[in-house]
Amino acid sequence: MTSPSPVPTINIKIGENPVEVTMYFGRLDELAEVVGSFERLPDVDFDAATRQAVMDICLAPRDERGRRIEGETVNLHQLTVEDGEAVLDFVKDHLSDFFLGRLEKHLRSLAANGERLTNVGSSLNGLAGSASETP
């Protein structure tokens, strides 16, 4: 059973300006680099530096190629608590889906290649006795 994918876009306001945040692979990759792993997802909520980096990745103005525009920032003081939490939840949903999805694919690959991995392991164990020692 697969769980539904997270919504691809959320709409928030920064001050009076409506902002649409869409999760693209480039943004997800930046977020995954900051957070690092599934086990560190709580850092999005509880670590100030991680939370700041996440908000910057999601809300920083970008050009048409997706690169951050130098010198332009978002004033987080204009973001309501509800909208700020919505961004954090949006990010955690996407990162959770990404990390768990990659793990599931990795485990399926290991299972599909289990016999081959066992044979390689057996071959390596057989070679251990014939390895030469280095002085």
CORGIBEL-V972492 format. One record per residue. N is the residue number from 0. RES is the residue in three letters. SS is DSSP state (@ for helix, = for strand, . for the rest). OMEGA is omega in degrees with one decimal (999 if undefined). NEAR is the number of other ideal C-beta (glycine too) atoms within 10 Angstrom. Layout:
n->N res->RES ss->SS omega->OMEGA near->NEAR
n->N res->RES ss->SS omega->OMEGA near->NEAR
This chain:
n->0 res->MET ss->. omega->178.8 near->2
n->1 res->THR ss->. omega->177.5 near->6
n->2 res->SER ss->. omega->-179.4 near->9
n->3 res->PRO ss->. omega->177.2 near->6
n->4 res->SER ss->. omega->176.6 near->11
n->5 res->PRO ss->. omega->178.0 near->17
n->6 res->VAL ss->. omega->-175.8 near->11
n->7 res->PRO ss->. omega->-173.0 near->11
n->8 res->THR ss->= omega->169.0 near->9
n->9 res->ILE ss->= omega->178.0 near->19
n->10 res->ASN ss->= omega->179.2 near->10
n->11 res->ILE ss->= omega->173.6 near->19
n->12 res->LYS ss->= omega->170.0 near->13
n->13 res->ILE ss->= omega->-169.9 near->17
n->14 res->GLY ss->. omega->177.3 near->12
n->15 res->GLU ss->. omega->-175.1 near->6
n->16 res->ASN ss->= omega->174.7 near->9
n->17 res->PRO ss->= omega->-179.2 near->9
n->18 res->VAL ss->= omega->175.4 near->17
n->19 res->GLU ss->= omega->177.8 near->8
n->20 res->VAL ss->= omega->179.0 near->18
n->21 res->THR ss->= omega->178.9 near->10
n->22 res->MET ss->. omega->173.9 near->22
n->23 res->TYR ss->. omega->-178.2 near->10
n->24 res->PHE ss->@ omega->179.9 near->10
n->25 res->GLY ss->@ omega->178.8 near->13
n->26 res->ARG ss->@ omega->179.0 near->17
n->27 res->LEU ss->@ omega->178.7 near->16
n->28 res->ASP ss->@ omega->176.6 near->12
n->29 res->GLU ss->@ omega->180.0 near->18
n->30 res->LEU ss->@ omega->179.3 near->21
n->31 res->ALA ss->@ omega->177.8 near->17
n->32 res->GLU ss->@ omega->-179.8 near->10
n->33 res->VAL ss->@ omega->-175.1 near->20
n->34 res->VAL ss->@ omega->173.4 near->23
n->35 res->GLY ss->. omega->-176.2 near->13
n->36 res->SER ss->. omega->179.4 near->11
n->37 res->PHE ss->@ omega->-178.0 near->14
n->38 res->GLU ss->@ omega->-177.6 near->9
n->39 res->ARG ss->@ omega->178.3 near->14
n->40 res->LEU ss->. omega->177.7 near->17
n->41 res->PRO ss->. omega->177.5 near->11
n->42 res->ASP ss->@ omega->178.5 near->18
n->43 res->VAL ss->@ omega->179.5 near->22
n->44 res->ASP ss->@ omega->-165.1 near->14
n->45 res->PHE ss->@ omega->178.1 near->9
n->46 res->ASP ss->. omega->-173.8 near->14
n->47 res->ALA ss->@ omega->-178.6 near->8
n->48 res->ALA ss->@ omega->178.4 near->9
n->49 res->THR ss->@ omega->179.8 near->19
n->50 res->ARG ss->@ omega->178.8 near->19
n->51 res->GLN ss->@ omega->179.5 near->12
n->52 res->ALA ss->@ omega->178.6 near->18
n->53 res->VAL ss->@ omega->-179.6 near->24
n->54 res->MET ss->@ omega->179.2 near->18
n->55 res->ASP ss->@ omega->179.0 near->15
n->56 res->ILE ss->@ omega->-176.3 near->21
n->57 res->CYS ss->@ omega->-169.7 near->21
n->58 res->LEU ss->@ omega->-179.4 near->20
n->59 res->ALA ss->. omega->176.8 near->13
n->60 res->PRO ss->. omega->-178.0 near->12
n->61 res->ARG ss->= omega->176.2 near->14
n->62 res->ASP ss->. omega->-176.3 near->10
n->63 res->GLU ss->. omega->178.1 near->5
n->64 res->ARG ss->. omega->178.5 near->6
n->65 res->GLY ss->. omega->178.9 near->11
n->66 res->ARG ss->. omega->177.2 near->10
n->67 res->ARG ss->= omega->179.5 near->14
n->68 res->ILE ss->. omega->-177.9 near->10
n->69 res->GLU ss->. omega->174.6 near->7
n->70 res->GLY ss->. omega->178.6 near->6
n->71 res->GLU ss->. omega->179.3 near->10
n->72 res->THR ss->. omega->176.9 near->11
n->73 res->VAL ss->. omega->177.0 near->17
n->74 res->ASN ss->. omega->-177.8 near->9
n->75 res->LEU ss->@ omega->177.1 near->14
n->76 res->HIS ss->@ omega->176.5 near->7
n->77 res->GLN ss->@ omega->-178.8 near->12
n->78 res->LEU ss->= omega->178.3 near->20
n->79 res->THR ss->. omega->177.4 near->12
n->80 res->VAL ss->@ omega->-178.6 near->7
n->81 res->GLU ss->@ omega->179.9 near->9
n->82 res->ASP ss->@ omega->176.0 near->18
n->83 res->GLY ss->@ omega->177.8 near->16
n->84 res->GLU ss->@ omega->177.7 near->12
n->85 res->ALA ss->@ omega->178.1 near->16
n->86 res->VAL ss->@ omega->-179.8 near->22
n->87 res->LEU ss->@ omega->179.0 near->16
n->88 res->ASP ss->@ omega->177.3 near->14
n->89 res->PHE ss->@ omega->179.8 near->20
n->90 res->VAL ss->@ omega->-178.7 near->27
n->91 res->LYS ss->@ omega->177.5 near->18
n->92 res->ASP ss->@ omega->-178.7 near->15
n->93 res->HIS ss->@ omega->179.5 near->19
n->94 res->LEU ss->@ omega->177.5 near->24
n->95 res->SER ss->@ omega->178.5 near->15
n->96 res->ASP ss->@ omega->-179.5 near->16
n->97 res->PHE ss->@ omega->-177.0 near->19
n->98 res->PHE ss->@ omega->-179.3 near->18
n->99 res->LEU ss->@ omega->177.8 near->12
n->100 res->GLY ss->@ omega->178.4 near->13
n->101 res->ARG ss->@ omega->178.6 near->12
n->102 res->LEU ss->@ omega->178.5 near->12
n->103 res->GLU ss->@ omega->178.6 near->11
n->104 res->LYS ss->@ omega->178.5 near->10
n->105 res->HIS ss->@ omega->-179.8 near->10
n->106 res->LEU ss->@ omega->176.2 near->10
n->107 res->ARG ss->@ omega->178.3 near->10
n->108 res->SER ss->@ omega->177.5 near->11
n->109 res->LEU ss->@ omega->179.7 near->10
n->110 res->ALA ss->@ omega->-179.5 near->9
n->111 res->ALA ss->@ omega->-178.4 near->10
n->112 res->ASN ss->. omega->-175.6 near->12
n->113 res->GLY ss->@ omega->-178.9 near->10
n->114 res->GLU ss->@ omega->178.7 near->8
n->115 res->ARG ss->@ omega->179.3 near->9
n->116 res->LEU ss->@ omega->178.2 near->13
n->117 res->THR ss->@ omega->179.8 near->10
n->118 res->ASN ss->@ omega->177.7 near->11
n->119 res->VAL ss->@ omega->178.8 near->11
n->120 res->GLY ss->@ omega->178.4 near->10
n->121 res->SER ss->@ omega->179.3 near->10
n->122 res->SER ss->@ omega->179.9 near->9
n->123 res->LEU ss->@ omega->178.5 near->9
n->124 res->ASN ss->@ omega->179.0 near->9
n->125 res->GLY ss->@ omega->-179.7 near->9
n->126 res->LEU ss->@ omega->-174.7 near->9
n->127 res->ALA ss->@ omega->-179.6 near->7
n->128 res->GLY ss->@ omega->-176.9 near->6
n->129 res->SER ss->@ omega->-179.1 near->6
n->130 res->ALA ss->. omega->179.2 near->7
n->131 res->SER ss->. omega->177.9 near->5
n->132 res->GLU ss->. omega->177.9 near->4
n->133 res->THR ss->. omega->-179.6 near->4
n->134 res->PRO ss->. omega->999 near->3
